Amino acid sequence: MNKKKIKIAISGAIGRMGKMIIKNLIKKKKKYLSVLLTKKKNKKTKKKIINLIGKKKFKKIIFSDSINKVNQYFNILIDFSTPKNTIKNIENCILNKKKIVIGTTGFNKKEKKKIYEAKKKISILKSSNFSIGINLLLNTLKKITKKIGKISDIEIIEKHHNKKKDSPSGTSIEIGKTITKTMNIKLKNNAVYTRYGYIKKRKKNTIGFSAIRAGNIIGEHKIIFAIKGEIIELTHKAINRKIFSSGAILGAKWLYNKKPGIYNMKDVLKNIKFNK
């Protein structure tokens, strides 16, 4: 299909990421944005969106509180909402043969299973972090882990704003999974999420997680490899949420011609070269 025909719907349109994706999309020359989905369709939410994009642009976009009413107006859904809402949207996408980009985190086991079952029927791009930098960091992480993972004390420290609900962050879990997969061990058996009181000697091959929730921190992840006599630290800091929205839009355009299956940002970035 021709990329000129890409029509994007945004679920969670007035959320932090929803608003950033909208801002990013309306600046582009090609008209990708077609549908805005919010929990409630009322004067208050309508006013917020008009203030964000202006009256003229708002008139050209479908605004709805129900995905079932707008299926004919989009072919790719970008979803940064809640696990419960995302699962409902996936069910709709299966019925109507739509592709979906998932940025929502905090899914439980049952919800994760539904997502992976859906890959047989529709194209899904799922990532806990759409930042180009984080995904490049994961590649570097594999190389370091192969060399010194099993002789290191490994800690993952993440910082986010005080409104973030899930902990550890989806990105921290992805970092942990990348490390343990490279070491050929299981994260669920080796993760240490809390330390309190008399904790005894550290067990071999454990991965420590620490989560900070404060102020309006966008996102920071640090991975520590401590070996005898030296420490290696990898750090990624998000300075602006635009990096996540740009990654999600890049991913949506990449997904447009892909067959049913589940993909991640590593797939998107595999053959892409960036110009200044």
C-alpha positions as CSV (number, residue, x, y, z in Angstrom):
1,M,0.0,0.0,0.0
2,N,1.0,3.6,-0.5
3,K,2.2,5.4,2.6
4,K,0.1,8.4,1.5
5,K,-3.0,6.5,2.5
6,I,-1.8,6.0,6.1
7,K,-4.6,7.1,8.5
8,I,-3.7,7.1,12.2
9,A,-6.0,7.0,15.2
10,I,-4.7,8.0,18.6
11,S,-6.1,6.3,21.7
12,G,-5.6,8.2,24.9
13,A,-5.6,11.5,23.0
14,I,-5.5,13.8,26.0
15,G,-2.9,11.8,28.0
16,R,0.7,12.8,28.2
17,M,1.9,10.8,25.3
18,G,-1.3,11.2,23.3
19,K,-0.9,15.0,23.2
20,M,2.7,14.7,22.3
21,I,2.0,12.4,19.4
22,I,-0.8,14.7,18.2
23,K,1.5,17.7,18.3
24,N,4.1,15.8,16.3
25,L,1.7,14.5,13.7
26,I,0.0,17.8,12.9
27,K,3.4,19.4,12.1
28,K,4.1,16.8,9.3
29,K,3.4,17.8,5.7
30,K,1.6,14.5,5.0
31,K,-1.8,14.3,6.7
32,Y,-1.5,11.1,8.8
33,L,-3.8,12.0,11.7
34,S,-7.4,11.1,11.2
35,V,-9.0,10.0,14.5
36,L,-8.7,11.1,18.2
37,L,-10.1,8.8,20.8
38,T,-10.8,9.9,24.4
39,K,-12.4,8.3,27.4
40,K,-15.2,10.9,27.4
41,K,-16.5,13.0,24.5
42,N,-17.6,16.2,26.2
43,K,-17.0,19.9,26.0
44,K,-14.1,19.8,28.4
45,T,-12.1,17.2,26.4
46,K,-13.1,18.9,23.1
47,K,-11.8,22.2,24.4
48,K,-8.5,20.6,25.4
49,I,-7.9,19.2,21.9
50,I,-8.9,22.4,20.2
51,N,-6.5,24.3,22.4
52,L,-3.8,21.8,21.3
53,I,-4.3,21.8,17.6
54,G,-6.6,24.7,16.7
55,K,-10.2,24.9,15.4
56,K,-9.3,24.5,11.7
57,K,-7.4,21.3,12.1
58,F,-9.9,20.0,14.6
59,K,-12.7,20.2,12.0
60,K,-10.7,17.8,9.7
61,I,-10.3,15.2,12.4
62,I,-12.8,12.6,13.7
63,F,-13.3,13.0,17.5
64,S,-14.9,10.1,19.4
65,D,-15.2,8.2,22.7
66,S,-15.8,4.9,20.9
67,I,-13.5,3.1,18.6
68,N,-16.4,1.0,17.2
69,K,-17.9,4.2,15.6
70,V,-14.8,5.2,13.7
71,N,-13.2,2.1,12.2
72,Q,-13.8,3.3,8.7
73,Y,-11.6,6.4,9.3
74,F,-8.3,4.8,10.2
75,N,-6.0,1.8,9.4
76,I,-3.4,2.1,12.2
77,L,-4.1,2.7,15.9
78,I,-1.4,4.2,18.2
79,D,-2.4,3.3,21.8
80,F,-0.8,4.8,24.9
81,S,-3.7,4.3,27.3
82,T,-4.4,1.7,30.0
83,P,-4.0,-2.1,29.8
84,K,-7.8,-2.7,30.0
85,N,-8.5,-0.2,27.3
86,T,-5.7,-1.4,25.1
87,I,-7.0,-5.0,25.2
88,K,-10.4,-3.8,24.1
89,N,-8.8,-1.9,21.3
90,I,-6.9,-5.0,20.2
91,E,-10.1,-7.0,20.0
92,N,-11.6,-4.2,17.8
93,C,-8.5,-4.2,15.6
94,I,-8.8,-8.0,15.1
95,L,-12.4,-7.7,14.1
96,N,-11.8,-4.9,11.7
97,K,-8.3,-5.9,10.4
98,K,-6.5,-2.8,11.8
99,K,-2.8,-2.6,12.8
100,I,-1.8,-1.4,16.2
101,V,1.2,0.3,17.8
102,I,1.2,-0.4,21.6
103,G,3.0,1.9,24.0
104,T,0.9,1.0,27.0
105,T,2.7,-0.8,29.9
106,G,1.7,-2.6,33.0
107,F,-0.1,-5.6,31.4
108,N,-0.8,-8.7,33.6
109,K,-0.1,-12.3,32.4
110,K,-3.6,-12.8,31.0
111,E,-3.5,-9.5,29.0
112,K,0.0,-10.3,27.7
113,K,-1.3,-13.7,26.5
114,K,-4.1,-12.0,24.6
115,I,-1.7,-9.7,22.9
116,Y,0.5,-12.6,21.8
117,E,-2.5,-14.5,20.5
118,A,-3.5,-11.4,18.5
119,K,-0.3,-11.5,16.5
120,K,-1.6,-14.4,14.5
121,K,-4.3,-12.1,13.0
122,I,-3.0,-8.6,13.0
123,S,0.2,-6.6,12.8
124,I,1.3,-5.3,16.2
125,L,4.3,-3.1,17.1
126,K,4.7,-3.3,20.9
127,S,7.4,-1.5,22.8
128,S,7.8,-0.4,26.4
129,N,10.0,2.5,25.1
130,F,9.9,4.1,21.6
131,S,13.1,6.1,22.2
132,I,15.8,5.4,19.5
133,G,18.4,5.8,22.2
134,I,17.0,3.2,24.6
135,N,16.8,0.7,21.8
136,L,20.4,1.3,20.7
137,L,21.3,1.0,24.4
138,L,19.7,-2.5,24.5
139,N,22.0,-3.6,21.7
140,T,25.1,-2.3,23.6
141,L,23.8,-4.0,26.8
142,K,23.8,-7.4,25.1
143,K,27.5,-7.0,24.2
144,I,28.5,-6.0,27.7
145,T,26.4,-8.7,29.3
146,K,28.0,-11.4,27.1
147,K,31.4,-10.4,28.3
148,I,31.0,-9.7,32.0
149,G,27.3,-10.4,32.9
150,K,28.1,-13.5,35.0
151,I,30.9,-11.9,37.0
152,S,29.0,-8.7,37.7
153,D,26.6,-7.4,40.3
154,I,23.9,-5.8,38.1
155,E,21.6,-3.0,39.2
156,I,18.9,-1.2,37.2
157,I,17.8,2.2,38.5
158,E,14.9,4.1,37.0
159,K,13.4,7.5,37.6
160,H,10.0,8.7,36.5
161,H,7.4,11.4,37.3
162,N,5.2,11.1,40.4
163,K,2.1,10.2,38.3
164,K,3.5,7.0,36.8
165,K,1.5,4.0,38.0
166,D,3.5,0.9,37.1
167,S,6.7,0.0,38.9
168,P,9.3,-1.0,37.8
169,S,8.8,0.7,34.5
170,G,8.2,-1.4,31.4
171,T,11.6,-0.2,30.1
172,S,13.3,-1.5,33.2
173,I,11.7,-4.9,32.8
174,E,12.8,-4.9,29.1
175,I,16.3,-4.1,30.2
176,G,16.2,-6.9,32.8
177,K,14.9,-9.3,30.2
178,T,17.6,-8.4,27.7
179,I,20.3,-9.1,30.4
180,T,18.8,-12.3,31.6
181,K,18.1,-13.7,28.2
182,T,21.7,-12.9,27.2
183,M,22.9,-14.7,30.3
184,N,20.6,-17.7,29.6
185,I,18.7,-17.3,32.9
186,K,15.2,-16.3,33.8
187,L,14.3,-12.8,35.0
188,K,11.5,-14.0,37.3
189,N,14.0,-16.3,39.2
190,N,16.7,-13.7,39.5
191,A,15.1,-10.3,39.9
192,V,15.3,-8.5,43.3
193,Y,12.6,-5.8,43.5
194,T,12.8,-4.9,47.2
195,R,15.5,-4.8,49.9
196,Y,14.6,-4.1,53.5
197,G,16.3,-4.9,56.8
198,Y,18.8,-7.7,57.1
199,I,19.2,-9.0,53.5
200,K,22.3,-11.2,53.9
201,K,24.9,-11.7,51.2
202,R,23.9,-11.0,47.6
203,K,23.2,-14.1,45.5
204,K,25.0,-14.7,42.3
205,N,23.4,-13.6,39.0
206,T,20.7,-11.5,40.7
207,I,19.4,-8.3,39.0
208,G,18.5,-5.5,41.4
209,F,15.7,-3.0,40.5
210,S,15.2,0.4,42.1
211,A,12.3,2.8,41.1
212,I,12.1,6.5,41.9
213,R,8.9,8.4,41.4
214,A,9.3,12.2,41.8
215,G,8.4,15.5,40.3
216,N,8.0,15.7,36.6
217,I,11.0,13.5,35.6
218,I,10.3,12.3,32.1
219,G,12.4,9.1,32.3
220,E,15.9,8.0,33.2
221,H,17.4,4.5,33.2
222,K,20.8,3.5,34.6
223,I,22.3,0.1,34.4
224,I,25.3,-0.7,36.7
225,F,27.8,-3.6,36.1
226,A,30.0,-3.8,39.2
227,I,33.0,-6.1,39.0
228,K,36.1,-6.3,41.1
229,G,37.9,-3.0,41.1
230,E,35.7,-1.2,38.6
231,I,32.2,-0.2,37.6
232,I,30.5,0.3,34.2
233,E,27.4,2.5,34.0
234,L,25.1,2.9,31.1
235,T,22.6,5.8,31.3
236,H,19.8,7.0,29.2
237,K,17.9,10.2,30.0
238,A,14.8,11.4,28.2
239,I,15.0,15.2,27.9
240,N,11.8,15.6,26.0
241,R,8.7,13.4,25.4
242,K,9.0,14.2,21.7
243,I,11.5,11.3,21.4
244,F,8.8,8.8,22.3
245,S,6.2,10.3,20.0
246,S,8.7,10.4,17.1
247,G,9.5,6.8,17.7
248,A,5.9,5.8,17.8
249,I,5.1,7.6,14.5
250,L,8.2,6.1,12.9
251,G,7.0,2.7,14.1
252,A,3.5,3.2,12.8
253,K,4.7,4.1,9.3
254,W,7.0,1.1,9.3
255,L,4.2,-1.2,10.5
256,Y,1.9,-0.2,7.7
257,N,3.1,-2.7,5.1
258,K,4.0,-5.5,7.6
259,K,2.2,-8.9,7.7
260,P,0.5,-10.1,10.9
261,G,2.9,-10.7,13.7
262,I,4.4,-8.9,16.8
263,Y,7.3,-6.6,16.3
264,N,9.4,-4.3,18.4
265,M,11.5,-1.1,17.9
266,K,14.6,-3.2,17.3
267,D,12.9,-4.5,14.2
268,V,12.0,-1.0,13.2
269,L,15.6,0.3,13.6
270,K,17.3,-2.6,12.1
271,N,17.8,-1.1,8.6
272,I,17.2,2.6,9.2
273,K,19.9,5.2,8.8
274,F,19.3,8.6,10.2
275,N,20.3,11.8,8.6
276,K,21.1,15.0,10.5
